[in-house]
C-alpha cells in the first residue's frame, strides 16, 4: 500500500537540498593573525593533512537531519494519499440549521456558532478527493457553497451564514442536498441542528443522513401569537390576541406587558407550567392607532420570541353635513357617533362638499350628488328613484342579517305608523322590507358612490327613540369609512407580504425600498398597481415601504427618514421555534467522515515528524554532539 502524491510537482522543492549540502561543504575563511614562529603549526599540519572533498562533510548527523526535515516538508506539500482514499471519494453535504431557535444562548455564544464550529471540524477531516457543499436551512434554503474540495472556500461559506429570525426549513434543505449528490454512490448528508423541526427523528432512518445535535435544555418563554384588529362594534375599539408558550422543562413566572406607541396598555402576570400555552383577548379603545408591542419583563435563552409587534390602523374622522329643517333626535344621533364631526345646514346646496358625507332629511336634490350619501324620508323623486304614495303602518317582514349595515339591529318591534313607497331605479339591496315587499331601508349601489335610503317617517315613528336607530347610523358611518373590523395582520418571520400602496396611478411605475427593522434598505421592484410584494421578512419588527429617492445614500447617513407609505409587522410566531426542549432520539447516529489514520491526513504526520526532528537537532546541538 504505497501512497501517491496529490501534487507531484512539489517534489521539485527537493532541489533545495543542493544549497544545504553546499553550505556544509564550504570552508570557513580563517582570519589572519601574525605569530612569532610557525614551528608548532607545521607539527599540526603534519598530523592532519588536507582531506578530500567528501572528507570535509563533518557533522554528518546534522546534515542528515536537515535533509530529512526538507524531505518531510516536500512530501507534506505534495499531500500523500493512499489508493483506498481516492477510490472511496465521497460527496458530503453539510446542512446547517439557520432557524430562530439556533440563536438560543444555552450554548455559548449561540447554538448557531456551535453548529459552525462543528461544520468546520467536518471540513478539516475531509479525505483527498472528497467534495463537500454547504447549505443553510433558512427561509428559503440557500446553497452557500457548491460541491468543492477546497477547504478554505468551504470554511468561508460556513462563516458567512448569518443568524436569522425565521422558522427552520431543514426538510426542504435536505431535499436540496439530495439533488446535489443524487448521482454519487458514496454520499453523506450531515445535519447540524437542534432537531426542532417536524420529522427530525424519522429523517435519520435514511442511512445516508447523519446528524450532529447542538443545544440542550434551556429556559424559554415566547410570544407565539400577537394580532390586533379594529372592533366589529365599537368604531374606536380594537381587540388584541396574545398567545404565550413555555418552551422549557420547568415552571416559569413572567410578566407580559403591552404598549401602544410607547404608552402602557396592559400588564398581565403569567405562571406557566412546562409546555403550557396561555391565550387571551384584550379589548381596548383608541382612535389614533399606532404600533402595538408585547414583551416580557425578563430575558431568557431566546431573545427572538421575547417581543412581538402589531399595527393598529388609525381611525379617521368623518365629516357629515346634515341638511334638515330641524330634527333634534337626528342631530343627537349623529353627534353621538364616535369619529363623526357633524355640521347642520338648512340649504341643500351647502350639504355637498368634497370629502364630506351629505345626509339629506326630507328635502333632497333632484340629482343625488356623487359620492357616499345618506337620505332619510325623501320628499320627492330623484334620478335614483320615483316617490310613490304613503304606506300606512308597514311591518318589517324581512331584514338582511348578513349585511354589516344591519349588524346588531332588530326592526321587527319598532312602531312605524307611516313610510313612503319608493320605486328604486338600478341596482339596490333591500336591507329591511315590508310585508308588501317595499324597501324601508335600502342600499343603492352605483359607481359614483353608494346611497343609503330610509323611507320611514321619523316624526311619527318611535325609531329615533329605539337603540336600533343609533346603531343603524353607526353601522352606516363605519360602512362608508370602509374600516370596520380592519385587520393589518402581523406576518410570521420568513414569509412574503403583499402590501397595499395608496395613490398609485396606472402605467406610472414608482420605485420603492423596504426598510428593515434595523434600518437597512432593500430595493423593491417598481409598482404600477396598488400592491407591492416584500420579503421574505427575515427580521422581526416593523418593516416600512418608502418611496425611493435619488439621494438615498444621503438619507442612509441622515437621522431623518421619509414617511413610510405602508408598514408591516413581523414576528417569530412559531411554537416549534419557541420550544427549546431537547428532541428525543435526535442525533443518535455517530458522524465519522475522518480521513487518514486517527482522523488525520498523512501530511499532518509528516509535519509532526519534521518538528520532532527539529527538536532532536536542537537537543544534539545543546549537548555539543554536533556543531
C-alpha positions as CSV (number, residue, x, y, z in Angstrom):
1,X,0.0,0.0,0.0
2,X,2.3,2.7,-1.4
3,X,1.0,6.3,-1.0
4,X,0.6,8.6,-4.0
5,X,1.0,12.3,-4.2
6,X,-1.8,14.7,-5.0
7,X,0.7,17.3,-6.2
8,X,3.8,15.5,-7.6
9,X,5.2,18.9,-8.8
10,X,6.0,19.6,-5.1
11,X,9.0,17.2,-5.5
12,X,10.8,20.0,-7.3
13,X,11.3,21.6,-4.0
14,X,13.7,18.8,-3.2
15,X,16.3,20.8,-5.1
16,X,16.7,22.9,-2.0
17,X,18.9,20.1,-0.7
18,X,21.7,21.3,-3.0
19,X,22.3,24.6,-1.3
20,X,22.0,22.8,2.1
21,X,24.9,20.5,1.1
22,X,26.9,23.3,-0.4
23,X,26.7,25.3,2.9
24,X,28.1,22.3,4.7
25,X,31.0,21.8,2.2
26,X,32.1,25.5,2.1
27,X,35.2,26.1,4.2
28,X,35.0,28.9,6.6
29,X,37.6,31.5,5.7
30,X,40.1,32.0,8.7
31,X,41.3,35.3,10.0
32,X,45.0,36.2,9.5
33,X,47.0,36.7,12.7
34,X,50.8,37.3,12.9
35,X,52.7,34.8,15.2
36,X,56.3,34.7,16.5
37,X,57.0,31.2,15.0
38,X,55.3,28.6,12.7
39,X,57.1,25.7,14.3
40,X,54.1,24.5,16.2
41,X,51.7,25.0,13.2
42,X,54.0,22.8,11.0
43,X,53.7,20.0,13.5
44,X,49.9,20.2,13.5
45,X,49.8,20.3,9.7
46,X,51.9,17.0,9.5
47,X,49.4,15.3,11.9
48,X,46.3,16.5,10.0
49,X,47.0,16.6,6.3
50,X,44.3,18.1,3.9
51,X,41.4,15.6,3.2
52,X,39.3,15.0,0.1
53,X,36.1,16.9,-0.7
54,X,33.8,14.3,0.9
55,X,36.0,14.1,3.9
56,X,35.1,17.7,4.6
57,X,31.5,16.7,5.3
58,X,31.9,17.0,9.0
59,X,29.0,16.7,11.5
60,X,27.1,14.2,9.2
61,X,24.3,13.8,11.7
62,X,23.4,17.5,11.5
63,X,23.3,17.4,7.7
64,X,21.2,14.3,7.6
65,X,18.7,15.8,10.0
66,X,18.4,18.9,7.8
67,X,17.9,16.8,4.7
68,X,15.3,14.7,6.4
69,X,13.5,17.8,7.6
70,X,13.4,19.1,3.9
71,X,12.2,15.7,2.6
72,X,9.3,15.6,5.1
73,X,8.2,19.1,4.2
74,X,8.3,18.4,0.5
75,X,6.2,15.2,0.9
76,X,3.7,17.1,3.1
77,X,3.3,19.8,0.4
78,X,2.7,17.0,-2.1
79,X,-0.2,15.8,0.1
80,X,0.3,12.0,0.0
81,X,-2.8,9.8,-0.1
82,X,-3.5,6.1,-0.3
83,X,-5.3,4.3,-3.1
84,X,-8.2,3.4,-0.9
85,X,-8.8,7.0,-0.1
86,X,-9.1,8.0,-3.8
87,X,-11.2,5.0,-4.6
88,X,-13.7,5.9,-2.0
89,X,-14.0,9.6,-2.5
90,X,-17.2,11.0,-1.1
91,X,-19.8,13.7,-1.7
92,X,-20.7,15.4,1.6
93,X,-23.4,18.0,2.1
94,X,-23.4,19.8,5.4
95,X,-26.9,21.3,6.3
96,X,-26.7,23.9,9.0
97,X,-29.9,24.9,10.7
98,X,-30.4,28.7,10.4
99,X,-33.7,29.0,12.2
100,X,-34.5,31.3,15.1
101,X,-34.1,28.7,17.8
102,X,-30.4,28.4,16.7
103,X,-29.9,31.8,18.2
104,X,-30.5,30.4,21.7
105,X,-27.7,31.2,24.1
106,X,-27.9,27.9,26.2
107,X,-24.7,27.0,24.2
108,X,-22.2,29.9,24.3
109,X,-22.2,32.1,22.4
110,X,-25.1,30.6,20.4
111,X,-26.3,27.3,19.0
112,X,-25.6,28.6,15.5
113,X,-22.0,29.4,16.4
114,X,-21.6,25.9,17.8
115,X,-23.0,24.5,14.6
116,X,-20.5,26.4,12.6
117,X,-17.6,25.1,14.7
118,X,-18.9,21.5,14.2
119,X,-19.1,22.1,10.4
120,X,-15.5,23.4,10.3
121,X,-14.4,20.2,12.1
122,X,-16.0,18.1,9.4
123,X,-14.4,20.2,6.7
124,X,-11.0,19.7,8.3
125,X,-11.5,16.0,8.4
126,X,-12.2,15.6,4.7
127,X,-10.2,12.9,2.7
128,X,-8.3,13.5,-0.5
129,X,-10.7,14.0,-3.4
130,X,-13.7,14.3,-1.1
131,X,-16.1,17.1,-2.1
132,X,-18.4,19.0,0.2
133,X,-21.2,21.5,-0.1
134,X,-22.7,23.9,2.5
135,X,-26.5,24.5,2.7
136,X,-28.1,26.8,5.2
137,X,-31.6,25.7,6.2
138,X,-33.1,29.2,6.3
139,X,-36.2,30.5,4.7
140,X,-35.8,29.7,1.9
141,X,-32.9,27.2,2.0
142,X,-29.7,28.5,0.4
143,X,-26.6,26.9,-1.0
144,X,-23.7,28.9,0.4
145,X,-21.1,26.7,-1.4
146,X,-21.5,24.1,-4.1
147,X,-19.5,20.8,-4.2
148,X,-15.8,21.5,-3.9
149,X,-12.7,20.1,-2.3
150,X,-11.3,23.5,-1.5
151,X,-11.5,23.6,2.3
152,X,-10.8,27.3,2.6
153,X,-13.8,28.0,0.4
154,X,-15.9,25.8,2.5
155,X,-14.8,27.4,5.8
156,X,-15.6,30.8,4.4
157,X,-19.0,29.7,3.3
158,X,-19.7,28.4,6.8
159,X,-18.6,31.6,8.4
160,X,-20.8,33.7,6.1
161,X,-24.1,32.1,7.3
162,X,-25.9,34.8,9.3
163,X,-28.3,34.5,12.1
164,X,-32.0,34.7,11.1
165,X,-35.4,35.1,12.8
166,X,-37.4,32.7,10.6
167,X,-38.6,29.1,11.0
168,X,-36.5,26.1,10.2
169,X,-36.5,24.5,6.7
170,X,-34.3,21.5,7.3
171,X,-36.6,19.1,5.5
172,X,-36.5,21.3,2.4
173,X,-32.7,21.8,2.7
174,X,-32.3,18.0,2.9
175,X,-34.2,17.6,-0.3
176,X,-32.0,20.2,-1.9
177,X,-28.9,18.3,-0.6
178,X,-30.2,15.1,-2.2
179,X,-30.4,16.7,-5.6
180,X,-26.8,17.9,-5.2
181,X,-25.5,14.3,-4.7
182,X,-28.1,12.3,-6.5
183,X,-25.7,10.7,-9.0
184,X,-23.0,9.7,-6.5
185,X,-22.8,6.3,-4.8
186,X,-20.7,7.3,-1.7
187,X,-22.7,10.3,-0.4
188,X,-23.4,11.7,3.0
189,X,-25.8,14.4,4.2
190,X,-24.9,15.7,7.7
191,X,-27.5,17.9,9.5
192,X,-26.3,20.2,12.3
193,X,-29.3,21.3,14.2
194,X,-31.2,21.3,17.5
195,X,-33.8,19.0,15.9
196,X,-36.6,21.4,16.3
197,X,-38.5,20.5,13.1
198,X,-41.2,18.1,12.0
199,X,-40.0,14.5,11.3
200,X,-36.5,15.0,12.7
201,X,-36.1,11.5,14.1
202,X,-37.7,9.8,11.1
203,X,-35.3,11.6,8.8
204,X,-32.4,9.6,10.4
205,X,-33.8,6.3,9.1
206,X,-32.1,7.1,5.8
207,X,-28.6,5.6,6.0
208,X,-27.1,8.4,4.0
209,X,-28.2,11.0,6.6
210,X,-26.5,11.7,9.9
211,X,-26.9,14.4,12.4
212,X,-25.0,16.4,15.0
213,X,-27.1,17.8,17.8
214,X,-26.4,21.3,19.3
215,X,-28.1,22.8,22.3
216,X,-29.5,21.4,25.4
217,X,-32.2,22.1,28.0
218,X,-32.9,25.9,28.2
219,X,-35.4,28.2,29.9
220,X,-37.5,30.0,27.4
221,X,-41.0,31.6,27.2
222,X,-42.1,33.1,23.9
223,X,-44.9,35.1,22.4
224,X,-46.3,32.7,19.7
225,X,-49.2,34.8,18.5
226,X,-49.8,38.6,18.5
227,X,-52.6,40.1,16.3
228,X,-54.7,43.3,16.6
229,X,-57.8,44.4,14.7
230,X,-60.4,47.0,14.9
231,X,-63.6,46.1,16.8
232,X,-66.7,45.0,14.8
233,X,-68.9,47.0,17.1
234,X,-67.0,50.0,18.5
235,X,-65.7,52.4,15.8
236,X,-62.7,53.3,18.0
237,X,-62.4,50.0,19.8
238,X,-59.8,47.3,19.0
239,X,-59.0,43.7,20.1
240,X,-55.6,42.2,20.8
241,X,-55.0,38.5,20.6
242,X,-52.0,37.3,22.6
243,X,-50.6,33.7,23.0
244,X,-47.6,32.8,25.0
245,X,-45.9,29.4,25.5
246,X,-43.4,28.0,28.0
247,X,-40.9,26.1,25.8
248,X,-38.8,24.7,28.7
249,X,-39.0,21.8,31.1
250,X,-39.6,23.8,34.2
251,X,-42.3,26.1,35.6
252,X,-41.6,29.8,34.9
253,X,-43.1,33.1,36.0
254,X,-43.1,36.1,33.7
255,X,-45.0,39.4,33.3
256,X,-46.2,40.3,29.8
257,X,-46.6,44.0,29.0
258,X,-48.4,45.6,26.1
259,X,-47.7,49.1,24.9
260,X,-49.3,51.3,22.2
261,X,-46.9,53.7,20.7
262,X,-44.8,53.6,23.9
263,X,-47.8,54.1,26.2
264,X,-48.8,51.2,28.6
265,X,-52.0,49.4,27.6
266,X,-52.0,46.4,30.0
267,X,-49.7,44.2,32.2
268,X,-50.5,40.6,33.0
269,X,-48.5,38.2,35.3
270,X,-48.1,34.7,34.0
271,X,-47.3,31.4,35.7
272,X,-46.8,28.7,33.1
273,X,-46.0,25.0,33.6
274,X,-43.6,23.2,31.3
275,X,-45.0,23.3,27.8
276,X,-48.1,25.2,28.8
277,X,-49.8,27.7,26.5
278,X,-51.7,30.9,27.5
279,X,-54.1,32.8,25.4
280,X,-56.1,36.0,26.0
281,X,-58.1,38.6,24.0
282,X,-57.9,42.2,25.2
283,X,-60.5,44.8,24.3
284,X,-59.3,48.4,24.3
285,X,-60.1,51.7,22.6
286,X,-58.0,54.2,20.7
287,X,-58.8,56.4,17.7
288,X,-55.2,57.3,16.9
289,X,-53.9,53.7,16.5
290,X,-50.1,53.1,16.2
291,X,-47.6,50.4,16.9
292,X,-48.6,47.8,19.5
293,X,-45.8,45.9,21.2
294,X,-45.9,43.0,23.6
295,X,-42.8,42.0,25.6
296,X,-41.7,40.1,28.7
297,X,-40.1,41.7,31.7
298,X,-37.2,39.2,31.8
299,X,-34.8,37.9,29.1
300,X,-34.3,34.2,28.6
301,X,-32.3,31.9,26.3
302,X,-34.0,33.0,23.1
303,X,-34.4,36.7,22.5
304,X,-36.3,36.3,19.2
305,X,-39.7,35.5,20.8
306,X,-39.5,37.7,23.8
307,X,-41.3,40.5,22.0
308,X,-43.9,40.9,19.2
309,X,-45.4,43.8,17.2
310,X,-48.8,44.6,15.6
311,X,-50.1,47.6,13.7
312,X,-53.3,49.2,14.7
313,X,-54.8,51.3,11.9
314,X,-55.7,54.9,12.7
315,X,-59.3,55.9,12.7
316,X,-60.0,59.0,10.5
317,X,-62.8,61.4,11.5
318,X,-65.7,61.6,9.1
319,X,-67.4,64.9,8.3
320,X,-71.1,64.6,8.0
321,X,-73.2,67.5,6.7
322,X,-76.8,67.1,7.7
323,X,-79.3,69.1,5.7
324,X,-82.6,69.3,7.7
325,X,-85.2,71.8,8.6
326,X,-84.8,70.7,12.2
327,X,-84.8,67.3,13.9
328,X,-83.2,67.2,17.3
329,X,-83.2,63.4,17.6
330,X,-81.4,63.0,14.2
331,X,-78.8,65.6,15.2
332,X,-78.1,64.0,18.5
333,X,-77.7,60.5,17.0
334,X,-75.0,61.8,14.6
335,X,-73.3,63.7,17.3
336,X,-73.1,60.6,19.5
337,X,-71.3,58.5,16.8
338,X,-67.6,58.4,17.5
339,X,-65.3,59.8,14.8
340,X,-68.2,61.8,13.2
341,X,-67.9,65.6,13.0
342,X,-71.4,66.9,12.4
343,X,-72.3,70.1,10.6
344,X,-76.0,71.0,10.4
345,X,-77.3,73.2,7.5
346,X,-80.7,74.1,6.2
347,X,-79.9,74.6,2.5
348,X,-79.4,71.6,0.2
349,X,-76.6,73.2,-1.8
350,X,-74.4,73.7,1.3
351,X,-74.6,69.9,2.1
352,X,-72.3,68.9,-0.8
353,X,-68.7,69.5,-0.1
354,X,-65.7,67.4,-1.3
355,X,-64.7,64.7,1.2
356,X,-67.9,65.1,3.3
357,X,-70.9,62.7,3.6
358,X,-74.1,64.6,2.8
359,X,-77.2,63.5,4.8
360,X,-80.5,64.8,3.5
361,X,-83.6,64.7,5.7
362,X,-86.7,65.1,3.6
363,X,-85.5,67.8,1.3
364,X,-83.3,66.2,-1.4
365,X,-81.9,67.5,-4.7
366,X,-83.4,66.2,-7.9
367,X,-80.0,64.7,-8.8
368,X,-78.3,62.9,-5.9
369,X,-74.7,64.1,-5.8
370,X,-71.8,61.8,-6.4
371,X,-70.1,60.0,-3.5
372,X,-71.5,58.4,-0.4
373,X,-74.9,59.8,0.6
374,X,-77.5,59.2,3.3
375,X,-81.1,60.0,2.6
376,X,-83.8,59.9,5.3
377,X,-87.5,60.2,4.4
378,X,-87.1,61.8,0.9
379,X,-89.9,64.2,-0.1
380,X,-89.5,64.0,-3.9
381,X,-88.5,61.8,-6.8
382,X,-84.9,61.9,-7.9
383,X,-82.7,60.4,-10.6
384,X,-82.3,57.3,-8.5
385,X,-86.0,56.6,-7.5
386,X,-89.6,57.5,-8.1
387,X,-91.5,58.5,-5.0
388,X,-95.0,56.9,-4.6
389,X,-97.9,57.0,-2.2
390,X,-97.6,56.6,1.6
391,X,-97.5,53.2,3.2
392,X,-99.7,53.0,6.3
393,X,-98.3,51.1,9.3
394,X,-95.7,49.0,7.5
395,X,-94.4,45.9,9.3
396,X,-90.9,44.7,8.8
397,X,-91.2,41.3,7.4
398,X,-87.6,40.7,6.3
399,X,-84.2,42.2,7.0
400,X,-80.7,41.4,5.7
401,X,-79.0,39.9,8.7
402,X,-75.8,39.2,6.8
403,X,-75.2,42.8,5.9
404,X,-72.8,44.8,8.1
405,X,-75.2,47.6,7.8
406,X,-77.8,45.6,9.8
407,X,-75.4,44.2,12.5
408,X,-77.0,44.1,15.9
409,X,-80.2,45.7,14.6
410,X,-83.8,44.4,15.0
411,X,-86.6,46.4,13.5
412,X,-89.5,43.9,13.9
413,X,-90.6,45.6,17.2
414,X,-90.3,49.2,16.0
415,X,-93.5,51.2,15.6
416,X,-93.7,52.7,12.1
417,X,-97.1,54.4,11.5
418,X,-96.0,55.7,8.1
419,X,-93.4,55.2,5.4
420,X,-93.1,56.2,1.7
421,X,-93.2,53.9,-1.2
422,X,-90.1,54.2,-3.5
423,X,-89.5,52.6,-6.9
424,X,-85.7,52.4,-7.0
425,X,-84.0,52.6,-10.3
426,X,-80.9,50.5,-11.0
427,X,-79.2,48.0,-8.6
428,X,-80.1,48.1,-4.9
429,X,-80.1,45.9,-1.8
430,X,-83.2,45.8,0.4
431,X,-81.9,45.9,3.9
432,X,-85.3,45.9,5.5
433,X,-88.6,45.5,3.6
434,X,-92.3,45.4,4.5
435,X,-94.8,42.5,4.0
436,X,-95.7,44.0,0.6
437,X,-92.1,43.8,-0.5
438,X,-91.4,47.6,-0.4
439,X,-88.0,48.6,0.8
440,X,-88.0,50.5,4.1
441,X,-84.2,50.7,4.3
442,X,-82.2,50.2,1.1
443,X,-78.6,50.4,-0.2
444,X,-78.4,51.7,-3.7
445,X,-75.2,50.7,-5.5
446,X,-73.7,52.9,-8.1
447,X,-70.1,53.6,-9.4
448,X,-70.1,57.1,-8.1
449,X,-70.8,56.0,-4.6
450,X,-73.4,54.1,-2.6
451,X,-76.5,55.7,-1.3
452,X,-78.5,54.7,1.9
453,X,-82.2,55.5,1.9
454,X,-84.6,55.2,4.9
455,X,-88.3,55.7,3.9
456,X,-89.8,55.8,7.4
457,X,-91.4,58.9,8.8
458,X,-89.2,59.7,11.8
459,X,-91.7,62.2,13.3
460,X,-94.5,59.6,13.6
461,X,-92.3,56.6,14.4
462,X,-90.5,55.7,17.6
463,X,-87.5,54.6,15.6
464,X,-85.4,57.6,16.8
465,X,-86.1,56.6,20.4
466,X,-85.1,53.0,19.9
467,X,-81.5,51.7,20.2
468,X,-81.7,50.4,16.7
469,X,-81.5,53.8,15.1
470,X,-78.1,55.0,16.5
471,X,-76.8,51.5,15.7
472,X,-78.1,51.9,12.1
473,X,-76.3,55.3,11.8
474,X,-73.1,53.9,13.4
475,X,-73.1,51.0,11.0
476,X,-73.6,53.4,8.1
477,X,-70.7,55.5,9.2
478,X,-68.4,52.5,9.6
479,X,-69.6,51.1,6.2
480,X,-68.8,54.3,4.4
481,X,-65.4,54.5,6.2
482,X,-64.6,51.0,4.9
483,X,-62.6,50.1,8.0
484,X,-64.9,48.1,10.2
485,X,-63.1,45.2,11.7
486,X,-60.0,46.2,9.8
487,X,-57.0,43.8,10.4
488,X,-53.4,44.5,9.4
489,X,-52.1,41.0,10.0
490,X,-48.8,40.5,11.7
491,X,-46.7,38.4,9.3
492,X,-44.7,35.4,10.6
493,X,-40.9,35.7,10.1
494,X,-39.7,34.2,6.8
495,X,-43.0,35.0,5.0
496,X,-43.7,37.2,2.0
497,X,-46.2,40.0,2.4
498,X,-48.4,41.8,-0.2
499,X,-48.7,45.4,0.9
500,X,-51.3,47.9,-0.4
501,X,-49.8,51.1,-1.7
502,X,-52.2,54.0,-2.0
503,X,-52.2,56.7,-4.7
504,X,-50.5,54.6,-7.4
505,X,-51.6,55.6,-10.9
506,X,-51.7,53.0,-13.7
507,X,-48.8,53.0,-16.2
508,X,-46.7,55.2,-13.9
509,X,-44.4,52.8,-12.1
510,X,-42.8,54.1,-8.9
511,X,-39.7,52.7,-7.3
512,X,-39.9,51.8,-3.6
513,X,-37.5,50.5,-1.0
514,X,-38.2,48.2,2.0
515,X,-36.6,49.4,5.2
516,X,-35.8,46.6,7.7
517,X,-36.3,46.9,11.4
518,X,-32.6,47.5,11.9
519,X,-32.7,50.5,9.4
520,X,-31.2,48.9,6.3
521,X,-32.9,49.3,2.9
522,X,-33.7,46.8,0.2
523,X,-34.7,47.7,-3.3
524,X,-38.2,46.6,-4.4
525,X,-39.5,46.2,-8.0
526,X,-41.3,49.2,-9.4
527,X,-45.0,49.2,-8.6
528,X,-47.6,50.1,-11.2
529,X,-50.6,48.8,-9.3
530,X,-52.0,49.3,-5.8
531,X,-50.0,46.4,-4.3
532,X,-46.3,45.5,-3.9
533,X,-44.7,42.3,-2.6
534,X,-41.9,42.5,0.0
535,X,-40.0,39.6,1.6
536,X,-39.0,37.2,2.7
537,X,-39.2,39.1,6.0
538,X,-36.2,37.6,7.8
539,X,-36.0,40.2,10.6
540,X,-38.5,40.7,13.4
541,X,-40.0,44.1,14.0
542,X,-41.7,46.8,11.9
543,X,-40.9,46.8,8.1
544,X,-41.6,50.0,6.2
545,X,-42.2,50.6,2.5
546,X,-40.8,54.0,1.4
547,X,-40.6,55.8,-2.0
548,X,-37.1,55.5,-3.4
549,X,-35.3,58.8,-3.5
550,X,-32.3,59.9,-5.7
551,X,-30.4,61.0,-2.6
552,X,-30.9,57.5,-0.9
553,X,-27.2,57.4,0.1
554,X,-27.5,60.7,1.9
555,X,-30.7,59.5,3.6
556,X,-28.9,56.5,4.9
557,X,-26.5,58.7,6.7
558,X,-29.2,61.1,8.0
559,X,-31.3,60.6,11.1
560,X,-34.4,61.9,9.3
561,X,-36.3,59.5,7.0
562,X,-39.2,59.9,4.6
563,X,-42.6,58.9,5.9
564,X,-43.5,55.3,5.1
565,X,-46.3,54.7,2.6
566,X,-47.0,51.3,4.3
567,X,-45.9,49.3,7.3
568,X,-45.8,45.5,8.1
569,X,-45.3,43.9,11.5
570,X,-43.2,40.8,11.5
571,X,-42.9,38.4,14.5
572,X,-41.4,35.0,15.1
573,X,-44.8,33.5,15.9
574,X,-43.7,29.8,15.8
575,X,-44.3,27.4,18.6
576,X,-41.7,25.0,17.3
577,X,-39.0,27.6,17.4
578,X,-40.0,28.7,20.9
579,X,-39.9,25.1,22.2
580,X,-36.2,24.7,23.2
581,X,-36.6,21.4,24.9
582,X,-34.2,18.7,23.5
583,X,-35.7,16.4,20.9
584,X,-35.7,12.7,21.9
585,X,-33.6,10.3,19.7
586,X,-32.1,13.2,17.8
587,X,-28.6,12.7,16.5
588,X,-28.3,9.0,17.6
589,X,-26.1,8.0,14.6
590,X,-22.4,8.6,15.0
591,X,-20.8,11.0,12.5
592,X,-17.5,9.8,11.2
593,X,-16.1,11.2,8.0
594,X,-12.4,11.5,9.1
595,X,-9.7,10.6,6.7
596,X,-6.2,9.1,7.2
597,X,-5.0,7.5,10.4
598,X,-6.5,8.6,13.7
599,X,-8.7,11.1,11.8
600,X,-5.7,13.0,10.4
601,X,-4.3,13.2,6.9
602,X,-0.9,11.8,6.0
603,X,0.7,15.2,5.6
604,X,-0.3,16.0,9.2
605,X,2.0,13.2,10.5
606,X,4.8,14.3,8.1
607,X,4.8,17.8,9.5
608,X,4.7,16.4,13.1
609,X,7.7,14.2,12.3
610,X,9.6,17.2,10.8
611,X,9.1,19.2,14.0
612,X,10.3,16.2,16.1
613,X,13.5,16.1,14.0
614,X,14.0,19.8,14.5
615,X,13.7,19.4,18.3
616,X,16.1,16.4,18.2
617,X,18.7,18.5,16.3
618,X,18.4,21.3,18.9
619,X,18.9,18.8,21.7
620,X,22.1,17.4,20.0
621,X,23.4,20.9,19.5
622,X,22.9,21.8,23.1
623,X,24.8,18.6,24.2
624,X,27.6,19.6,21.8
625,X,27.3,16.3,19.8
626,X,27.1,18.4,16.7
627,X,28.3,21.9,15.8
